[in-house]
């Protein structure tokens, strides 16, 4: 079973409290007083204290063209991607030339070549590294990329895979979009990057893993019927517009538990044997729906969130990591 050797995260230099974000965003939306108050209440109920962005808050709210947005995305995706990759490799004491597969995932910008191509030069990686950029999986991309890296390492047990996720949703702020989807997205999401280094069974670090190392036992991907309108982006001349269906929490309540039971059943585990669920949802309501569906005793709140679940276990506690949305 592939082992997760190290994990790293990175955020941009600019940080703002939710109160600061509210004060900057409120003048942007041309809403009558009662509706504006309701929109600002979304920020209060999001349970987000601080968010990071690649630009200062004053520049985040400034209008810009799609061309300018994608140029900013490319610049900062490369910068964050390099930093988080270096940190991840350093944590494992792994030279960049030992990486055999690099998986990069992002849904908040477009760049060709993808960010992983630039990292080959920046990190002095081998020229024969296998590259797998993933873009259109949206919020589930991080979980899916770990699953795909695990598949590769099962086929190549002496290999190592670097997986990184980079999202810069602050660049997609839409001043003239007064839809509830856009208002909710504006209240929730911030910029950041994360990376994991994974190793196949025949590597030294997998044969003698560090204390607390996590092994990927199995993964499961499930797509709900007729759910393509649940989550995503619409691309317009002025950039990405968020799509967030109000049915997502109900979908999670209906589907998530059955898929986790499928996954634990394949591993011969009882659901109650799991020590924790690590949930990656799109906000407070979806997190609550997932907790109801799983009756979880413990969960880790994260940032975003169709129903792809990866079950992971170490030598002591067992975990189920679920990325749930549409």
LUMVEX-526616 format. One line per 2 residues: number of its first residue (from 1); their letters; for each residue z, x, y of N, C-alpha, C. Coordinates in steps of 0.2 Angstrom, whole numbers, plus 5000, padded with zeros to 4 digits. Example, Ala and Ser with C-alpha at 12.3 -4.5 7.8 and 13.67 -1.06 7.14 Angstrom:
<pts>
1> AS> 5039,5066,4972,5039,5062,4978,5039,5066,4984 | 5035,5064,4989,5036,5068,4995,5039,5064,5000
</pts>
This chain:
<pts>
1> XX> 5000,5004,4994,5000,5000,5000,5000,5004,5006 | 4995,5003,5011,4995,5007,5017,5002,5007,5021
3> XX> 5004,5012,5024,5010,5013,5028,5008,5013,5035 | 5012,5010,5039,5012,5011,5047,5016,5017,5048
5> XX> 5013,5022,5050,5016,5028,5051,5020,5029,5058 | 5017,5026,5063,5019,5026,5070,5017,5021,5074
7> XX> 5020,5019,5079,5019,5013,5084,5020,5016,5091 | 5015,5014,5096,5016,5016,5103,5014,5010,5107
9> XX> 5017,5009,5113,5014,5005,5118,5014,5008,5125 | 5010,5005,5129,5009,5008,5136,5007,5002,5140
11> XX> 5010,5003,5146,5009,4998,5152,5006,5001,5158 | 5003,4998,5162,5000,5001,5168,5006,5002,5173
13> XX> 5005,5006,5179,5010,5008,5183,5013,5002,5188 | 5009,4997,5189,5011,4992,5193,5015,4986,5190
15> XX> 5021,4985,5192,5025,4979,5189,5027,4974,5194 | 5028,4968,5192,5030,4963,5197,5034,4958,5193
17> XX> 5039,4956,5197,5043,4950,5194,5040,4944,5194 | 5042,4939,5190,5039,4932,5190,5039,4929,5197
19> XX> 5045,4930,5200,5045,4928,5207,5040,4931,5212 | 5039,4937,5211,5034,4940,5216,5027,4938,5214
21> XX> 5026,4937,5208,5019,4934,5206,5018,4927,5208 | 5023,4923,5208,5023,4916,5211,5022,4916,5218
23> XX> 5025,4920,5222,5024,4921,5229,5017,4923,5231 | 5014,4927,5227,5007,4930,5228,5002,4925,5226
25> XX> 5003,4921,5220,4998,4916,5218,4998,4910,5221 | 5004,4907,5224,5004,4900,5226,4999,4899,5232
27> XX> 4998,4904,5237,4993,4902,5242,4986,4902,5239 | 4985,4905,5233,4978,4905,5231,4975,4899,5229
29> XX> 4979,4894,5226,4977,4888,5223,4977,4882,5228 | 4971,4879,5229,4970,4874,5234,4973,4867,5231
31> XX> 4979,4867,5230,4982,4861,5227,4986,4857,5232 | 4987,4850,5231,4991,4846,5236,4998,4848,5234
33> XX> 5003,4847,5238,5010,4849,5237,5013,4848,5231 | 5013,4842,5228,5016,4840,5222,5013,4844,5216
35> XX> 5007,4844,5216,5003,4847,5210,5005,4855,5211 | 5005,4858,5217,5007,4865,5217,5014,4866,5215
37> XX> 5018,4862,5216,5025,4863,5214,5025,4863,5206 | 5021,4858,5203,5021,4858,5196,5018,4864,5193
39> XX> 5013,4867,5197,5010,4873,5194,5015,4879,5194 | 5018,4879,5200,5023,4884,5200,5029,4884,5195
41> XX> 5030,4878,5193,5036,4877,5188,5034,4880,5182 | 5027,4880,5180,5025,4883,5174,5027,4891,5174
43> XX> 5027,4894,5180,5030,4901,5180,5037,4901,5178 | 5041,4896,5181,5048,4896,5179,5050,4895,5172
45> XX> 5045,4891,5169,5047,4889,5162,5044,4894,5157 | 5040,4899,5159,5036,4903,5155,5041,4908,5151
47> XX> 5047,4909,5154,5052,4914,5152,5049,4921,5152 | 5045,4923,5157,5043,4929,5158,5046,4932,5164
49> XX> 5049,4938,5163,5053,4941,5169,5049,4946,5173 | 5045,4950,5169,5041,4955,5173,5034,4956,5169
51> XX> 5029,4957,5174,5023,4958,5171,5020,4964,5174 | 5015,4968,5170,5012,4974,5173,5005,4972,5174
53> XX> 5002,4976,5178,4995,4975,5180,4992,4982,5182 | 4985,4983,5181,4982,4989,5182,4981,4990,5190
55> XX> 4981,4985,5193,4981,4985,5201,4987,4982,5204 | 4988,4984,5210,4994,4981,5214,4993,4974,5215
57> XX> 4998,4970,5215,4998,4963,5215,4993,4961,5221 | 4993,4964,5227,4989,4962,5232,4982,4962,5230
59> XX> 4980,4967,5226,4973,4968,5224,4971,4964,5218 | 4976,4962,5214,4975,4957,5208,4973,4951,5211
61> XX> 4975,4948,5216,4974,4942,5219,4967,4942,5223 | 4965,4948,5225,4959,4948,5229,4953,4946,5225
63> XX> 4948,4943,5228,4942,4941,5225,4937,4947,5224 | 4934,4946,5218,4929,4952,5216,4923,4949,5212
65> XX> 4918,4953,5212,4912,4951,5207,4913,4952,5200 | 4909,4949,5196,4910,4951,5189,4908,4958,5188
67> XX> 4904,4961,5191,4902,4968,5191,4908,4972,5192 | 4911,4971,5198,4917,4975,5200,4923,4974,5194
69> XX> 4924,4968,5192,4929,4967,5187,4928,4971,5181 | 4921,4971,5178,4920,4975,5172,4920,4983,5173
71> XX> 4919,4985,5179,4920,4992,5181,4927,4994,5181 | 4931,4989,5184,4939,4991,5183,4941,4990,5176
73> XX> 4939,4986,5172,4941,4985,5166,4939,4992,5162 | 4933,4994,5162,4931,5000,5159,4935,5006,5161
75> XX> 4937,5007,5167,4941,5013,5169,4948,5012,5167 | 4951,5007,5167,4958,5006,5165,4959,5005,5158
77> XX> 4954,5002,5154,4954,5002,5147,4954,5009,5144 | 4950,5013,5147,4949,5020,5144,4956,5024,5146
79> XX> 4959,5023,5152,4965,5026,5153,4971,5024,5149 | 4972,5018,5148,4977,5015,5144,4976,5017,5137
81> XX> 4970,5016,5135,4968,5018,5128,4970,5025,5126 | 4968,5030,5130,4969,5037,5129,4977,5038,5129
83> XX> 4980,5035,5134,4988,5036,5134,4991,5034,5128 | 4990,5028,5126,4993,5025,5120,4991,5028,5114
85> XX> 4985,5030,5113,4983,5034,5107,4986,5041,5107 | 4987,5044,5112,4990,5051,5112,4998,5050,5110
87> XX> 5001,5045,5113,5008,5044,5111,5009,5042,5104 | 5004,5038,5101,5005,5036,5094,5004,5042,5090
89> XX> 4999,5046,5091,4998,5052,5087,5004,5057,5087 | 5006,5057,5093,5012,5062,5094,5018,5060,5090
91> XX> 5019,5053,5090,5025,5051,5087,5025,5052,5079 | 5019,5052,5077,5018,5054,5070,5017,5061,5068
93> XX> 5016,5065,5074,5015,5072,5073,5008,5073,5069 | 5003,5069,5071,4997,5069,5068,4991,5071,5073
95> XX> 4988,5077,5071,4982,5079,5075,4977,5074,5075 | 4973,5073,5081,4968,5068,5082,4962,5069,5077
97> XX> 4961,5075,5075,4956,5077,5070,4957,5074,5063 | 4963,5072,5062,4965,5069,5055,4964,5062,5054
99> XX> 4962,5059,5060,4960,5052,5060,4953,5050,5057 | 4953,5046,5052,4946,5044,5049,4943,5038,5051
101> XX> 4947,5033,5054,4945,5027,5056,4948,5025,5062 | 4945,5023,5067,4948,5020,5074,4945,5013,5075
103> XX> 4950,5009,5075,4949,5001,5077,4951,5000,5084 | 4947,4997,5088,4949,4996,5095,4948,4988,5095
105> XX> 4952,4985,5099,4952,4978,5099,4954,4976,5107 | 4949,4971,5109,4951,4969,5116,4946,4963,5117
107> XX> 4949,4958,5121,4945,4952,5123,4944,4950,5130 | 4947,4955,5134,4947,4953,5141,4942,4957,5146
109> XX> 4938,4960,5142,4932,4964,5146,4927,4966,5141 | 4921,4968,5144,4915,4970,5140,4913,4977,5142
111> XX> 4913,4982,5138,4910,4988,5139,4906,4991,5133 | 4900,4994,5134,4896,4996,5128,4894,5003,5131
113> XX> 4896,5009,5128,4899,5009,5121,4907,5007,5122 | 4910,5005,5117,4916,5002,5117,4921,5008,5118
115> XX> 4927,5006,5120,4932,5011,5122,4934,5017,5117 | 4933,5015,5110,4934,5020,5105,4929,5026,5105
117> XX> 4923,5024,5108,4918,5030,5108,4920,5035,5113 | 4923,5033,5119,4926,5037,5124,4932,5041,5121
119> XX> 4936,5038,5117,4942,5042,5115,4940,5047,5110 | 4934,5047,5107,4932,5053,5102,4932,5059,5106
121> XX> 4929,5059,5112,4928,5065,5117,4935,5066,5120 | 4939,5061,5122,4945,5062,5126,4950,5065,5121
123> XX> 4950,5064,5115,4955,5066,5110,4953,5071,5106 | 4946,5074,5107,4943,5079,5103,4944,5077,5095
125> XX> 4942,5071,5094,4941,5068,5087,4935,5071,5083 | 4935,5070,5077,4929,5072,5073,4923,5068,5074
127> XX> 4917,5070,5074,4911,5066,5075,4910,5061,5070 | 4913,5062,5064,4911,5057,5058,4917,5052,5057
129> XX> 4921,5051,5063,4926,5046,5062,4922,5039,5062 | 4924,5035,5058,4922,5028,5057,4924,5024,5063
131> XX> 4920,5020,5067,4922,5016,5073,4921,5009,5071 | 4926,5005,5073,4926,4998,5072,4929,4994,5078
133> XX> 4924,4993,5083,4927,4989,5089,4927,4981,5087 | 4932,4978,5089,4932,4971,5088,4933,4967,5095
135> XX> 4929,4963,5097,4930,4959,5103,4931,4952,5103 | 4927,4948,5099,4927,4941,5099,4933,4937,5096
137> XX> 4938,4941,5093,4943,4938,5089,4949,4935,5094 | 4948,4937,5100,4953,4935,5105,4960,4937,5104
139> XX> 4965,4932,5104,4972,4934,5103,4974,4936,5096 | 4970,4934,5092,4972,4936,5085,4969,4943,5083
141> XX> 4966,4946,5088,4963,4953,5086,4967,4958,5084 | 4973,4959,5087,4978,4964,5085,4980,4963,5078
143> XX> 4982,4957,5075,4984,4956,5068,4978,4957,5064 | 4972,4955,5066,4966,4956,5062,4964,4963,5061
145> XX> 4965,4967,5066,4963,4974,5066,4968,4978,5061 | 4974,4976,5061,4979,4979,5056,4976,4978,5049
147> XX> 4975,4971,5048,4972,4969,5042,4966,4973,5039 | 4961,4974,5044,4955,4977,5042,4956,4984,5041
149> XX> 4961,4988,5045,4962,4994,5044,4966,4995,5037 | 4970,4990,5035,4973,4991,5028,4968,4990,5023
151> XX> 4963,4986,5024,4957,4985,5019,4954,4992,5018 | 4952,4995,5023,4949,5002,5023,4953,5007,5020
153> XX> 4960,5007,5021,4964,5012,5018,4965,5011,5011 | 4965,5005,5008,4965,5003,5001,4959,5006,4998
155> XX> 4953,5006,5001,4947,5009,4998,4947,5016,4999 | 4950,5019,5004,4950,5026,5005,4958,5028,5006
157> XX> 4961,5029,5000,4968,5030,5001,4971,5037,5004 | 4966,5042,5005,4968,5048,5008,4966,5048,5015
159> XX> 4964,5042,5018,4962,5042,5025,4968,5040,5029 | 4967,5040,5036,4971,5038,5041,4967,5034,5046
161> XX> 4970,5029,5049,4967,5024,5053,4971,5023,5060 | 4968,5024,5065,4971,5023,5072,4969,5016,5074
163> XX> 4973,5011,5076,4972,5005,5078,4975,5004,5085 | 4971,5002,5090,4973,5001,5096,4971,4994,5099
165> XX> 4975,4991,5103,4973,4985,5106,4975,4986,5114 | 4970,4984,5118,4970,4984,5125,4968,4978,5128
167> XX> 4973,4975,5132,4971,4969,5136,4973,4969,5143 | 4968,4967,5147,4969,4967,5155,4968,4960,5158
169> XX> 4972,4955,5156,4970,4949,5158,4971,4948,5166 | 4975,4952,5169,4976,4951,5176,4969,4952,5180
171> XX> 4964,4955,5177,4957,4956,5180,4954,4949,5180 | 4956,4944,5176,4952,4938,5175,4955,4932,5179
173> XX> 4960,4934,5184,4963,4929,5188,4957,4925,5192 | 4957,4918,5191,4952,4914,5194,4955,4910,5200
175> XX> 4953,4912,5206,4956,4908,5212,4954,4901,5212 | 4948,4900,5211,4945,4893,5212,4946,4888,5206
177> XX> 4948,4891,5200,4949,4887,5194,4956,4884,5194 | 4956,4877,5196,4962,4873,5196,4964,4870,5190
179> XX> 4961,4871,5184,4962,4868,5178,4969,4870,5176 | 4972,4866,5171,4978,4868,5169,4978,4874,5164
181> XX> 4972,4875,5161,4971,4881,5157,4972,4887,5161 | 4969,4887,5167,4969,4893,5171,4976,4894,5174
183> XX> 4979,4889,5176,4986,4889,5179,4991,4892,5173 | 4991,4889,5167,4995,4892,5162,4994,4899,5161
185> XX> 4988,4901,5160,4986,4908,5159,4989,4913,5164 | 4988,4910,5170,4991,4914,5176,4998,4915,5176
187> XX> 5002,4910,5173,5009,4911,5172,5011,4915,5167 | 5007,4917,5162,5009,4920,5156,5008,4927,5155
189> XX> 5001,4929,5156,4999,4935,5154,4999,4941,5158 | 5000,4947,5155,5000,4953,5159,4996,4959,5155
191> XX> 4995,4965,5158,4991,4970,5155,4995,4975,5151 | 4992,4977,5146,4996,4982,5142,4991,4985,5136
193> XX> 4994,4989,5132,4990,4992,5127,4996,4994,5121 | 4993,4994,5115,4998,4996,5109,4993,4999,5104
195> XX> 4996,5003,5100,4993,5007,5095,4997,5008,5089 | 4994,5008,5083,4998,5010,5077,4993,5015,5073
197> XX> 4997,5020,5070,4993,5024,5065,4995,5022,5058 | 4990,5021,5054,4991,5019,5047,4989,5024,5042
199> XX> 4992,5025,5037,4990,5030,5032,4989,5027,5025 | 4984,5030,5021,4983,5027,5014,4988,5030,5010
201> XX> 4988,5027,5004,4993,5029,4999,4994,5036,4997 | 4988,5040,4997,4988,5047,4994,4989,5052,5000
203> XX> 4991,5050,5006,4993,5054,5011,5000,5056,5010 | 5002,5062,5012,5009,5065,5012,5014,5060,5015
205> XX> 5012,5057,5021,5017,5053,5024,5018,5046,5021 | 5013,5044,5017,5014,5038,5013,5018,5039,5007
207> XX> 5017,5045,5004,5021,5046,4998,5028,5048,4999 | 5030,5050,5005,5037,5051,5007,5038,5048,5014
209> XX> 5038,5042,5015,5038,5039,5021,5045,5040,5025 | 5044,5039,5031,5050,5040,5035,5055,5034,5034
211> XX> 5061,5035,5036,5066,5029,5035,5063,5023,5040 | 5063,5017,5037,5061,5011,5041,5054,5010,5041
213> XX> 5050,5015,5038,5043,5014,5038,5040,5007,5035 | 5035,5004,5038,5033,4998,5036,5026,4999,5032
215> XX> 5026,4995,5026,5020,4995,5022,5017,4988,5023 | 5010,4988,5023,5006,4982,5023,5005,4980,5016
217> XX> 5008,4975,5014,5008,4972,5007,5001,4968,5006 | 5000,4963,5011,4994,4959,5010,4993,4956,5017
219> XX> 4987,4953,5017,4985,4949,5023,4981,4943,5021 | 4981,4938,5026,4978,4932,5025,4975,4929,5032
221> XX> 4969,4927,5031,4966,4925,5037,4964,4917,5036 | 4966,4913,5041,4964,4906,5040,4962,4903,5047
223> XX> 4956,4900,5047,4953,4897,5053,4953,4889,5052 | 4957,4886,5057,4957,4878,5056,4950,4875,5057
225> XX> 4949,4870,5054,4943,4866,5054,4942,4863,5062 | 4936,4864,5064,4934,4861,5071,4940,4863,5076
227> XX> 4941,4870,5077,4946,4872,5081,4943,4877,5086 | 4937,4877,5087,4934,4882,5091,4935,4881,5099
229> XX> 4937,4875,5100,4939,4874,5107,4946,4875,5109 | 4950,4877,5104,4957,4878,5105,4959,4884,5110
231> XX> 4957,4889,5109,4958,4895,5113,4952,4899,5114 | 4952,4903,5120,4946,4907,5121,4945,4908,5128
233> XX> 4939,4910,5130,4936,4911,5137,4929,4908,5137 | 4928,4905,5143,4922,4903,5145,4919,4909,5150
235> XX> 4913,4912,5149,4911,4917,5154,4906,4914,5159 | 4908,4914,5165,4904,4912,5171,4902,4917,5176
237> XX> 4899,4916,5181,4896,4921,5185,4902,4925,5189 | 4908,4922,5189,4914,4925,5192,4919,4928,5187
239> XX> 4917,4928,5181,4921,4931,5176,4923,4926,5170 | 4929,4928,5167,4932,4924,5162,4936,4919,5164
241> XX> 4935,4913,5161,4940,4907,5163,4943,4905,5156 | 4950,4905,5156,4954,4904,5150,4953,4897,5148
243> XX> 4953,4896,5141,4953,4890,5137,4959,4890,5133 | 4963,4885,5135,4970,4884,5131,4971,4877,5130
245> XX> 4969,4875,5124,4970,4868,5122,4978,4866,5122 | 4979,4860,5124,4986,4857,5123,4988,4855,5116
247> XX> 4983,4855,5112,4984,4854,5105,4986,4860,5101 | 4986,4866,5103,4988,4871,5100,4995,4871,5096
249> XX> 5000,4869,5100,5007,4869,5097,5007,4864,5091 | 5003,4858,5091,5003,4854,5086,4999,4857,5080
251> XX> 4994,4860,5081,4990,4864,5076,4995,4869,5072 | 4999,4872,5076,5003,4877,5073,5008,4874,5069
253> XX> 5011,4869,5071,5016,4865,5067,5013,4863,5060 | 5007,4860,5061,5003,4858,5055,5001,4863,5050
255> XX> 4999,4869,5052,4996,4874,5048,5000,4880,5046 | 5004,4882,5050,5007,4889,5049,5011,4890,5043
257> XX> 5015,4885,5042,5020,4886,5036,5016,4886,5030 | 5011,4882,5029,5007,4882,5023,5004,4889,5021
259> XX> 5001,4892,5027,4998,4898,5026,5003,4904,5024 | 5009,4904,5027,5014,4909,5026,5016,4908,5019
261> XX> 5017,4902,5016,5019,4901,5009,5013,4903,5005 | 5007,4903,5006,5002,4905,5002,5002,4913,5002
263> XX> 5004,4916,5007,5004,4923,5008,5011,4926,5004 | 5016,4923,5005,5022,4925,5001,5021,4923,4994
265> XX> 5018,4918,4992,5017,4916,4985,5013,4921,4982 | 5008,4924,4985,5004,4929,4982,5008,4936,4981
267> XX> 5013,4937,4985,5017,4943,4984,5023,4941,4979 | 5024,4935,4977,5029,4934,4972,5036,4933,4976
269> XX> 5036,4931,4982,5042,4931,4986,5043,4924,4988 | 5049,4922,4989,5052,4916,4992,5052,4917,4999
271> XX> 5050,4911,5003,5050,4912,5010,5057,4914,5013 | 5062,4911,5009,5069,4913,5012,5071,4920,5010
273> XX> 5067,4924,5007,5068,4931,5005,5066,4935,5011 | 5062,4932,5016,5060,4936,5022,5066,4937,5027
275> XX> 5067,4943,5029,5072,4945,5034,5071,4942,5041 | 5064,4942,5043,5063,4941,5049,5055,4939,5050
277> XX> 5054,4935,5055,5047,4933,5057,5045,4937,5063 | 5040,4940,5064,5038,4943,5070,5032,4939,5073
279> XX> 5033,4935,5078,5028,4930,5080,5025,4932,5087 | 5018,4931,5087,5014,4933,5093,5011,4927,5096
281> XX> 5014,4923,5099,5011,4917,5101,5009,4917,5109 | 5006,4912,5111,5003,4911,5117,5008,4907,5122
283> XX> 5014,4909,5122,5019,4906,5127,5024,4902,5123 | 5029,4899,5127,5035,4897,5125,5034,4891,5120
285> XX> 5029,4886,5122,5028,4880,5118,5026,4882,5111 | 5021,4887,5111,5018,4889,5104,5023,4892,5100
287> XX> 5027,4897,5103,5033,4900,5100,5038,4895,5097 | 5039,4890,5101,5044,4885,5098,5041,4881,5092
289> XX> 5034,4880,5092,5031,4876,5087,5031,4881,5081 | 5030,4887,5081,5030,4892,5076,5037,4892,5073
291> XX> 5042,4892,5077,5049,4892,5074,5050,4886,5070 | 5048,4880,5073,5049,4874,5069,5046,4874,5063
293> XX> 5039,4877,5063,5035,4877,5056,5039,4881,5051 | 5041,4887,5053,5044,4892,5049,5052,4891,5048
295> XX> 5055,4887,5052,5062,4887,5052,5065,4894,5052 | 5062,4898,5056,5064,4905,5056,5071,4906,5058
297> XX> 5074,4911,5055,5081,4913,5057,5081,4918,5062 | 5076,4922,5063,5075,4927,5068,5068,4928,5070
299> XX> 5066,4929,5076,5060,4930,5078,5059,4935,5084 | 5054,4938,5085,5053,4943,5090,5048,4940,5095
301> XX> 5050,4938,5101,5045,4935,5106,5040,4940,5108 | 5034,4939,5108,5029,4943,5111,5024,4939,5116
303> XX> 5018,4942,5116,5014,4939,5122,5009,4935,5120 | 5005,4934,5115,4999,4930,5115,4998,4927,5108
305> XX> 4993,4924,5107,4992,4921,5101,4985,4919,5099 | 4968,4913,5078,4970,4908,5074,4973,4910,5068
307> XX> 4975,4908,5066,4980,4908,5061,4978,4914,5056 | 4980,4920,5058,4979,4925,5054,4986,4928,5053
309> XX> 4988,4929,5047,4995,4931,5046,4995,4938,5041 | 4999,4943,5043,4999,4949,5039,5006,4950,5037
311> XX> 5008,4950,5031,5014,4951,5028,5016,4958,5027 | 5021,4961,5030,5023,4968,5029,5030,4969,5026
313> XX> 5031,4974,5023,5037,4975,5020,5039,4982,5020 | 5045,4984,5020,5047,4991,5020,5052,4992,5013
315> XX> 5055,4997,5013,5059,4998,5007,5066,4994,5007 | 5068,4992,5013,5074,4988,5014,5072,4980,5016
317> XX> 5072,4978,5022,5071,4971,5023,5063,4970,5023 | 5062,4963,5022,5055,4961,5021,5053,4957,5028
319> XX> 5047,4958,5030,5045,4955,5036,5039,4951,5035 | 5038,4945,5039,5031,4942,5039,5029,4942,5046
321> XX> 5023,4945,5048,5021,4945,5055,5015,4940,5055 | 5016,4935,5060,5011,4930,5060,5008,4930,5067
323> XX> 5001,4929,5068,4998,4928,5074,4995,4921,5074 | 4998,4917,5078,4996,4910,5077,4994,4907,5084
325> XX> 4989,4902,5083,4986,4899,5089,4982,4893,5087 | 4975,4894,5087,4971,4888,5086,4971,4886,5079
</pts>
